[in-house]
């Protein structure tokens, strides 16, 4: 009986962890969306489209921004606050999106 209670508690804690992680990722995606669009299609002329880019490329770019190797003022500030897990989650999510054609001039 004690084992079942411990297993239920561990499962509940795991679900809570997933919910917190999902909520954090939602907030981070909303931050990305300001410039890169809700579905990874850029809304600003100088922001790249993220949808459909390779996950490893996106993660590398975020890590370079976080470390200061990429000298973009805005991305440097945003990326500094990202954990390795958040970088992996955001990169995987953007990579999973359907690539959108760039709008013409």
Buried (B, 14 or more C-beta within 10 A) or exposed (E): EEEEEEEEEEEEEEEEEEEEEEEBBEEBBEBBBEBBBEEBBBEEEEBEBBBBBEBEEBBBBBBBBBEEEBEEEEBBEBBEEBEEEBBBBBBEBBBEBEEBEEEEE
